[in-house]
Amino acid sequence: MAFTVPKEVYNGKINEVEVGRDQRKLILGGEEVLPFLSFEGKAVSNIPLALEVHDVDPGDWAPSLTEIYGSVMGNTVEWAKLCQDEFKADMICLRLSGTHPDNANRSPEEAGKVVEAVLSAIKVPLMILGSNHAEKDAAVMKHVAEVAANTGSIIGKAQEKNYKTFAAVATAYGHKLVALSDLDINLSKQLNILLTQSGFDGKNIIIDAMSSTLGYGLEYTYSVMERIRLSALQQNDGMMQMPMICDVGEVTWKIKETKATQEEQPAWGAVKPRGILWEILTALSFLMAGGNMVVFRHPKALETIRKTVAELIE
C-alpha cells in the first residue's frame, strides 16, 4: 500500500516586500506554507541575511567580534563595505546607536550624513534602525528618511510611542517599515492596524516580534512568531501576513555566555566558537518559526546559516 504524505491546507499567503535598488533588489516573504515545507506548496525561496554596523564604535563588543571588525569600527562606511565585499552580506543593517541621548546624542543631521555616505558606498539594500529611544528615533527618522528617499531602504523600528511619525516619513519617502512589539501577538497585530490606519501600506510592513536569544527567552519569542505565522496562513489574517525579521545579533552578543572567557568559565569551553554557535542556533530557531530575514553580528554565523538555508530550500 503506497504511503501518501499528509499535507496541510493553508488559506493565506505572506506578503512579498521588495527592498533595495537597481540590480540588487531583494524579496522578503511570499511563502504560502510553513517554513521550508515545499511539499505542501510555495515555500520561501530567499532569506536575506544582513550584517550589523554602527554609526559610532560600540565600545563593548566581545573580543570575538572586535578581532574581526576592530580596524573599521570607527569608520562606518568602511565597516559597511567590509560586510558587503568580504563577508558577502545580502543587506547592511545600519544601527544609529550614536543618536541615543545616553550615548553620543548625535543630531538628526549628523545621522543623515552617515546614512548618505553609507548609501553612496554600498550596492546592497540598507536597513536603517534607530537607537531604540522612541522620541529621539522619531526626530532622527524625519531627517534620515528624506536623505535616503527612494532607495528602497527599510527604516525602523516603529513602536506604539512613535508609529505615526514613522508611518508618515516612510510613506512620504518610499521606505519599508519594521514594526516592533513586545513579545505579544495581539500587540503586534494592534501596531500593524494602527500603522495602516495612519495611511501606511500594510504590504510594506515587516514584523519584529522582539527577538531574544538562546537561554534568555528564545522559546517565548519562538511561540509568538509561530502563532503570527499560523494566523497569517491558516486563518488568512491580513494584519499578520507581513514578513518577519530576526534581529539576533544584538541580543546574542550581549549575554555572558558569548563574552565570558574560558578562564572565567572553564566548563563552557572556548569563547569564540561558543558565541558563534549561540548566534547560529538562535537564528536557525527563529527561521523555523517563520522568520524571513536575519540580522547577524558575526560573519561566520551568517555563512553557516546561508549554507543551512540553501540545503533546507533545496
Secondary structure, DSSP 8 states (H G I E B T S, - for coil): ---------------EEEES-GGG-EEEE--SSSTT-GGGS-------EEEEEESS--S---HHHHHHHTTTTT-HHHHHHHHHHTS--SEEEEE-GGGSTTTT---HHHHHHHHHHHHHH--S-EEEE--S-HHHHHHHHHHHHHHTTTS--EEEEE-TTTHHHHHHHHHHHT-EEEEE-SS-HHHHHHHHHHHHHTT--GGGEEEE-----TTTTHHHHHHHHHHHHHHHHTS--GGG-S-BEEEHHHHHTTSGGGT--TTT-GGG--HHHHHHHHHHHHHHHHHHTT--EEEES-HHHHHHHHHHHHHHH-
